[in-house]
Amino acid sequence: MSRQVFLYDPPERFVAGTVGLPGRRTFFLQASAAGRTTSVALEKAQVEALAERIDELLDEVVRRSGGNTSVPAVAPSELTDTAPLTSPVDEEFRVGTMALAWDGEAERMIVEAQALVELEADSEEEFAEAEERLLRDDENGPPMLRVRLSGTMARAFAKRALEVVNAGRPPCPLCSLPLDPEGHVCPRQNGYRRSRA
């Protein structure tokens, strides 16, 4: 079966968002252009790591260019996107591997999200070989979302993604575990129920 690549170069919109209530949210990356929309599911930690790495990579681009680049130091306020994900949110696949790259000539951030694949191997060497084959841009690989963004769009994506991650349940001030609306059993209070204040 040939690999399905969902390419957006450039997207009209590329955002991270959620479906569900805090504590039970499902996280998605969603790209849209020319009347088509692709949504892929991933973990909260993956969204956070992606946003942080995008910001770090863009900061490095700005640093190396000495400020002579089209990449803004912060996300422009006019690109703030607070709209919900485009409905219906149909999951194409669950993300396993993500990659980032910077195309210096075109001044574009390349974001790739590849479907989760279970690798089977009998030894460490076989596992390493299987993993290497998976990472090649092979026509028979797993489905992939590939998005090429301007530096400005990438900054706006990272800002929104971090806001989405942080919009969940507030942390307990004692143990930092998430507080449910009805509270939680706090290990720092020897099991007494702590409610939201």
ABEGO torsion letter per residue (X at the ends): XBBBBBBBOBBABBBBBBBEBBGABBBBBBBBBGGBBBBBBBBAAAAAAAAAAAAAAAAAAAAAAGGBBABBABBBAAABBABBBBOBBBBABBBABBBBBBBAAAGBBBBBBBBBBBBBBABAAAAAAAAAAAABBBAABBBBBBBBBBAAAAAAAAAAAAAAAAABBBBBAAAGBBBBAAEBBBAAAGGBBBBBX
